């Protein structure tokens, strides 16, 4: 939450509080309200509308025990934020699961479900239209929504806007005094009132003038009023923002040359979020000099400091009302090549920070420790926890940086490096499951760059990763479409690894859909490629998956053949655990084809292989299967002894029971198992983008 000074607005606060208790149209009609009450604060940028919303939330927070959820509906570039992105952020804030790759309707429905039964306050800042607000409204009538917008939100029923004008003179003078100090204001109250009148009571303009006065102790309030009257607003400035533009033009003109340049370059900051590293990279100065400049800008009212969280370095925000002026000044006073170079420096710094963030989780590796020691001290994190806090706190800005870099199109190499570094840092700190929603968007960015630059290998990698995330979310048919497209790209790139991965993934998707014939066909294609390349470990895995498909189809003779081939491959690899799992599946297939004595021998061999592998949990699972085989042969005493031994092993084991290739070893039953979730290999983005 951004911190700032709040004064006045007593009447508006009373009106808003009264509007909460006002009888709604549904109640008057004898109906229960289907949605939460919506309060609307309408005003132009710089009128203090967000400050009023935050003050209202501060006063009401005790009445809403589930807290305040905040979302900004307009980006720093002035474009509306997609509703699915807002819903995803709110779901994360409320602690609800976020399905990766879900569309707007699914996410907004999940948000309403998550808020059902809660009493929370939603603050939706800078809404551009009712279409942005309406899908986010909770069905829970105990919730309250406070929306901030330029004007009325036609389309949201039963909403009366609280329209903001300028502050009254007394409140305006108080705000001016907060920034400029009490001495000069008390000595010349008439001049202070003249400044308030000249600024139209606009809080943003008064803050800028107050900061300017504070920075120049020799300047009198009368001088400020006179010079403010002489300033002509820029011609390209809309009438609603001329007051703020005049104050900013005056304040900016008095900055030292280097400081003014740093401020202009902040227009390039992703999502309007700035810290010392961002400013340092943009301006090409030291981190200490950048931090000093940011503190000075905050004192002058040109930046809004955020309340510090933990041990994170200070973060500042560019006020939305100043962004258009900074963009205009940047275009006017900086050459395009200089601006592009500044953006490249910022992206490069971000990539290095992300590498340091990820490396903080691997300090037990001597090579990683050496690389960390080679980094400049400001780029190092004191601990993995500090790195994770930084990643979570800066995640919106990091994602915005990746999106802007890809959309720009002129720095695609840096954009790909940034996406790769962010993907790896998220996976290292949050895990693939929790980071899934963000990873989905990042893989889409990789896909955009790959398509634009005609890079089939990167295209295949992105499509495989997107397909994996779709499959985990239960969108198997969408995943199948991704895998087929990835196969075409992999063949175009003539890359055998991506081709085989695509073939196996297509087979796994058909496997998940229960289409055993197609799954077997695609696994055979993948197996042919593995056999021609002599990749023994991959051969063993694919043989196992093919055996599982034949088992689901009830083709036990074919399944037996495949599992024998898998066991032979594991034997050649000296992989005793894999051999034990394959032998267990051989035993199951032998029972189904009516060869119980062979099944018993296979189980005994599996027990021996598991014992040699040193895996107690695996040995326990195989012994349970051996017990089933003994019971089928009419030896209950021996079966009981095996179950007792398995119980002792399970009590002492610590690892999860490893599954066979295609499914876990079923203990206690030799029937056809339930359809498993298709198993897939780790992400290939890291492998393809590591050095790009």
LINQUIVEN-V713832 format. One record per pair of residues at least 24 apart in sequence whose ideal C-beta (glycine too) atoms are under 7 Angstrom apart, sorted by the first residue. I is the first residue (numbers start at 1). GAP is how many residues later the second one is. D is the distance in whole Angstrom. If there is no record, write none. Layout:
{{I & GAP & D} {I & GAP & D}}
//
This chain:
{{1 & 53 & 7} {1 & 69 & 7} {1 & 305 & 7} {1 & 306 & 6} {2 & 302 & 4} {2 & 304 & 5} {2 & 315 & 5} {3 & 302 & 6} {3 & 303 & 7} {3 & 304 & 5} {4 & 47 & 6} {4 & 300 & 6} {5 & 170 & 6} {5 & 173 & 5} {6 & 45 & 5} {6 & 49 & 5} {7 & 164 & 5} {7 & 167 & 5} {7 & 168 & 5} {8 & 159 & 5} {8 & 160 & 6} {8 & 163 & 3} {9 & 43 & 5} {12 & 40 & 6} {12 & 150 & 6} {12 & 152 & 7} {13 & 42 & 7} {13 & 43 & 6} {15 & 147 & 6} {16 & 40 & 6} {16 & 146 & 6} {19 & 141 & 6} {20 & 124 & 7} {24 & 134 & 5} {25 & 133 & 5} {33 & 108 & 5} {34 & 105 & 7} {35 & 102 & 5} {35 & 103 & 7} {35 & 104 & 6} {35 & 106 & 7} {36 & 101 & 6} {36 & 102 & 5} {36 & 104 & 6} {36 & 105 & 6} {36 & 107 & 4} {36 & 108 & 6} {36 & 109 & 5} {37 & 107 & 6} {38 & 99 & 7} {38 & 107 & 5} {38 & 109 & 6} {38 & 118 & 6} {38 & 121 & 5} {39 & 107 & 5} {40 & 107 & 5} {40 & 109 & 6} {40 & 113 & 6} {40 & 119 & 5} {40 & 121 & 4} {40 & 122 & 7} {41 & 105 & 7} {41 & 107 & 5} {41 & 121 & 5} {41 & 123 & 7} {42 & 107 & 6} {42 & 108 & 7} {42 & 109 & 5} {42 & 110 & 6} {42 & 119 & 4} {42 & 120 & 7} {42 & 121 & 5} {42 & 122 & 7} {43 & 120 & 7} {43 & 121 & 3} {44 & 106 & 6} {44 & 196 & 4} {44 & 197 & 7} {45 & 196 & 7} {45 & 275 & 5} {45 & 276 & 4} {46 & 156 & 5} {46 & 157 & 7} {46 & 158 & 3} {46 & 159 & 7} {46 & 195 & 7} {46 & 198 & 4} {46 & 275 & 4} {47 & 117 & 5} {47 & 155 & 6} {47 & 156 & 7} {48 & 116 & 7} {48 & 155 & 4} {49 & 99 & 5} {49 & 115 & 6} {50 & 75 & 6} {50 & 98 & 6} {51 & 152 & 7} {52 & 112 & 7} {53 & 70 & 6} {53 & 72 & 7} {53 & 93 & 5} {53 & 95 & 5} {56 & 90 & 6} {57 & 64 & 6} {57 & 66 & 5} {57 & 89 & 7} {60 & 61 & 6} {61 & 60 & 7} {64 & 55 & 5} {64 & 56 & 6} {64 & 57 & 4} {64 & 80 & 7} {65 & 54 & 6} {66 & 52 & 4} {66 & 53 & 5} {66 & 54 & 4} {67 & 53 & 6} {68 & 53 & 5} {68 & 55 & 6} {69 & 24 & 5} {69 & 25 & 6} {69 & 51 & 6} {69 & 53 & 5} {70 & 53 & 5} {70 & 55 & 7} {71 & 53 & 6} {72 & 53 & 5} {72 & 54 & 6} {73 & 51 & 6} {73 & 52 & 7} {73 & 53 & 6} {73 & 54 & 5} {73 & 55 & 7} {73 & 59 & 5} {74 & 52 & 4} {74 & 54 & 6} {75 & 196 & 7} {76 & 195 & 5} {76 & 196 & 4} {76 & 242 & 7} {76 & 247 & 6} {80 & 48 & 5} {80 & 52 & 6} {83 & 25 & 7} {83 & 49 & 6} {83 & 52 & 5} {86 & 50 & 6} {87 & 24 & 5} {87 & 49 & 7} {88 & 349 & 6} {98 & 339 & 4} {99 & 374 & 5} {100 & 336 & 4} {100 & 337 & 5} {100 & 339 & 7} {100 & 340 & 4} {100 & 369 & 5} {100 & 373 & 5} {101 & 339 & 4} {101 & 368 & 6} {101 & 369 & 6} {101 & 372 & 6} {101 & 374 & 7} {104 & 31 & 7} {108 & 27 & 4} {108 & 28 & 6} {111 & 25 & 7} {112 & 26 & 6} {112 & 27 & 5} {115 & 25 & 5} {115 & 28 & 6} {116 & 24 & 5} {118 & 25 & 7} {119 & 24 & 6} {121 & 25 & 7} {124 & 24 & 7} {126 & 194 & 6} {127 & 26 & 7} {130 & 24 & 6} {130 & 25 & 3} {130 & 26 & 5} {165 & 36 & 7} {166 & 34 & 5} {166 & 35 & 2} {166 & 36 & 6} {167 & 34 & 4} {167 & 36 & 6} {168 & 33 & 7} {169 & 24 & 5} {169 & 27 & 5} {172 & 24 & 3} {172 & 29 & 5} {172 & 34 & 6} {175 & 28 & 6} {175 & 31 & 5} {175 & 32 & 7} {175 & 35 & 7} {176 & 30 & 5} {176 & 33 & 7} {176 & 34 & 5} {178 & 32 & 7} {179 & 28 & 6} {179 & 31 & 3} {179 & 32 & 5} {179 & 35 & 6} {179 & 122 & 6} {180 & 30 & 4} {180 & 33 & 4} {180 & 34 & 5} {181 & 33 & 6} {184 & 29 & 7} {184 & 36 & 7} {184 & 37 & 5} {185 & 36 & 7} {188 & 32 & 7} {188 & 33 & 5} {188 & 34 & 6} {191 & 30 & 4} {191 & 31 & 4} {191 & 34 & 6} {192 & 29 & 5} {194 & 31 & 4} {195 & 26 & 6} {195 & 29 & 6} {195 & 30 & 5} {195 & 33 & 7} {198 & 27 & 6} {198 & 30 & 5} {198 & 31 & 6} {199 & 44 & 6} {199 & 48 & 6} {200 & 43 & 5} {202 & 41 & 5} {202 & 42 & 6} {204 & 40 & 5} {204 & 115 & 6} {204 & 117 & 5} {205 & 38 & 5} {205 & 39 & 5} {205 & 42 & 4} {207 & 94 & 4} {208 & 39 & 4} {208 & 40 & 6} {208 & 43 & 5} {208 & 93 & 5} {209 & 38 & 5} {210 & 91 & 6} {211 & 40 & 7} {211 & 88 & 6} {211 & 89 & 3} {211 & 90 & 4} {211 & 91 & 7} {212 & 38 & 7} {212 & 39 & 5} {212 & 42 & 6} {212 & 88 & 7} {214 & 85 & 7} {215 & 85 & 6} {216 & 38 & 7} {234 & 94 & 7} {236 & 92 & 7} {241 & 80 & 7} {244 & 77 & 5} {245 & 80 & 6} {248 & 74 & 6} {248 & 77 & 5} {251 & 49 & 6} {251 & 51 & 7} {259 & 34 & 6} {259 & 37 & 7} {262 & 31 & 5} {263 & 34 & 6} {263 & 39 & 6} {263 & 63 & 7} {264 & 62 & 6} {264 & 65 & 5} {264 & 66 & 5} {264 & 69 & 6} {264 & 70 & 6} {265 & 65 & 7} {265 & 77 & 5} {266 & 52 & 6} {266 & 60 & 6} {267 & 56 & 7} {267 & 59 & 4} {267 & 60 & 5} {267 & 63 & 5} {268 & 71 & 7} {268 & 74 & 6} {268 & 75 & 5} {268 & 78 & 7} {269 & 49 & 6} {270 & 127 & 5} {270 & 130 & 4} {270 & 131 & 4} {270 & 134 & 6} {271 & 125 & 6} {271 & 126 & 5} {271 & 129 & 4} {272 & 45 & 5} {272 & 46 & 4} {272 & 51 & 7} {273 & 42 & 6} {273 & 44 & 6} {273 & 124 & 4} {274 & 29 & 7} {274 & 42 & 5} {274 & 44 & 7} {275 & 38 & 5} {275 & 39 & 7} {275 & 40 & 5} {276 & 37 & 6} {277 & 72 & 6} {277 & 76 & 7} {278 & 68 & 6} {281 & 64 & 4} {281 & 65 & 4} {281 & 68 & 4} {282 & 60 & 5} {282 & 63 & 7} {282 & 64 & 5} {284 & 61 & 6} {287 & 91 & 5} {309 & 84 & 6} {310 & 79 & 5} {311 & 75 & 6} {312 & 77 & 6} {312 & 78 & 6} {312 & 81 & 5} {340 & 70 & 6} {343 & 68 & 7} {344 & 67 & 6} {344 & 70 & 6} {347 & 54 & 7} {347 & 58 & 6} {347 & 64 & 6} {347 & 67 & 4} {347 & 71 & 6} {348 & 66 & 7} {350 & 48 & 7} {350 & 51 & 6} {350 & 68 & 6} {351 & 66 & 5} {351 & 67 & 5} {351 & 70 & 5} {352 & 27 & 6} {353 & 26 & 6} {354 & 67 & 4} {354 & 68 & 6} {354 & 71 & 5} {355 & 66 & 6} {356 & 24 & 6} {356 & 25 & 6} {357 & 24 & 6} {357 & 30 & 4} {357 & 33 & 6} {357 & 34 & 6} {357 & 68 & 5} {358 & 66 & 5} {358 & 67 & 4} {358 & 70 & 5} {360 & 24 & 5} {360 & 27 & 4} {361 & 67 & 5} {361 & 68 & 6} {387 & 42 & 7} {388 & 41 & 5} {391 & 34 & 6} {391 & 38 & 6} {398 & 24 & 6} {399 & 39 & 7} {399 & 42 & 7} {402 & 40 & 6} {402 & 43 & 6} {403 & 42 & 7} {406 & 39 & 5} {406 & 42 & 6} {406 & 43 & 6} {409 & 43 & 7} {412 & 37 & 5} {412 & 41 & 6} {415 & 34 & 6} {416 & 30 & 7} {416 & 33 & 6} {416 & 273 & 6} {416 & 276 & 6} {417 & 275 & 7} {419 & 26 & 5} {419 & 27 & 6} {420 & 265 & 6} {420 & 269 & 4} {423 & 262 & 6} {424 & 262 & 6} {436 & 33 & 6} {439 & 30 & 7} {440 & 26 & 7} {440 & 29 & 5} {443 & 242 & 7} {446 & 239 & 7} {456 & 33 & 4} {456 & 36 & 4} {456 & 37 & 4} {457 & 36 & 4} {457 & 38 & 6} {457 & 41 & 7} {457 & 231 & 6} {458 & 230 & 6} {458 & 231 & 7} {459 & 30 & 4} {460 & 26 & 5} {460 & 29 & 4} {460 & 30 & 4} {460 & 33 & 6} {460 & 35 & 7} {460 & 38 & 4} {460 & 42 & 7} {461 & 37 & 7} {461 & 223 & 5} {461 & 224 & 5} {461 & 227 & 4} {463 & 26 & 7} {464 & 37 & 6} {464 & 38 & 7} {464 & 41 & 6} {464 & 220 & 6} {465 & 218 & 5} {465 & 219 & 7} {465 & 220 & 5} {467 & 38 & 6} {468 & 212 & 5} {471 & 38 & 7} {471 & 41 & 7} {471 & 207 & 6} {471 & 209 & 7} {476 & 33 & 6} {476 & 36 & 5} {476 & 37 & 6} {479 & 30 & 5} {480 & 26 & 7} {480 & 29 & 4} {483 & 26 & 6} {496 & 33 & 6} {496 & 37 & 6} {499 & 30 & 6} {500 & 26 & 5} {500 & 29 & 5} {500 & 30 & 6} {500 & 38 & 7} {501 & 180 & 6} {501 & 183 & 6} {503 & 26 & 7} {504 & 38 & 7} {505 & 175 & 6} {508 & 170 & 4} {508 & 172 & 6} {509 & 169 & 7} {511 & 38 & 6} {511 & 167 & 5} {512 & 166 & 5} {514 & 161 & 6} {516 & 33 & 5} {516 & 36 & 6} {516 & 37 & 4} {519 & 30 & 5} {520 & 26 & 6} {520 & 29 & 5} {520 & 30 & 7} {523 & 26 & 6} {536 & 33 & 6} {536 & 36 & 6} {536 & 37 & 6} {537 & 36 & 6} {539 & 30 & 5} {540 & 26 & 5} {540 & 29 & 4} {540 & 30 & 5} {540 & 33 & 7} {540 & 38 & 6} {541 & 120 & 5} {543 & 26 & 6} {544 & 38 & 6} {544 & 116 & 6} {544 & 117 & 2} {544 & 118 & 5} {545 & 116 & 6} {545 & 117 & 5} {547 & 38 & 6} {547 & 115 & 7} {548 & 114 & 3} {548 & 115 & 5} {551 & 38 & 7} {551 & 121 & 7} {552 & 120 & 7} {552 & 123 & 7} {556 & 33 & 5} {556 & 36 & 4} {556 & 37 & 5} {557 & 36 & 6} {559 & 30 & 5} {560 & 26 & 6} {560 & 29 & 4} {560 & 30 & 6} {560 & 33 & 6} {563 & 26 & 6} {566 & 95 & 6} {576 & 33 & 5} {576 & 36 & 5} {576 & 37 & 4} {577 & 36 & 4} {577 & 38 & 5} {577 & 41 & 6} {577 & 81 & 6} {579 & 30 & 5} {580 & 26 & 5} {580 & 29 & 4} {580 & 30 & 4} {580 & 33 & 6} {580 & 38 & 6} {580 & 42 & 6} {581 & 77 & 6} {581 & 79 & 4} {581 & 80 & 7} {581 & 84 & 6} {582 & 78 & 7} {583 & 26 & 6} {584 & 38 & 5} {584 & 41 & 5} {584 & 76 & 7} {584 & 81 & 5} {585 & 75 & 5} {587 & 38 & 6} {587 & 42 & 6} {588 & 82 & 5} {591 & 38 & 7} {591 & 41 & 7} {591 & 79 & 5} {596 & 33 & 7} {596 & 36 & 5} {596 & 37 & 6} {599 & 30 & 5} {600 & 29 & 5} {600 & 30 & 7} {600 & 33 & 6} {603 & 26 & 5} {615 & 40 & 7} {615 & 43 & 7} {616 & 33 & 5} {616 & 36 & 6} {616 & 37 & 4} {617 & 33 & 7} {617 & 36 & 4} {617 & 38 & 5} {617 & 39 & 7} {617 & 40 & 5} {618 & 39 & 6} {618 & 40 & 5} {619 & 30 & 6} {620 & 26 & 4} {620 & 29 & 4} {620 & 30 & 5} {620 & 33 & 6} {621 & 36 & 5} {621 & 44 & 5} {621 & 46 & 5} {622 & 43 & 7} {624 & 43 & 4} {624 & 44 & 6} {625 & 40 & 6} {625 & 42 & 6} {628 & 40 & 7} {628 & 42 & 6}}
//
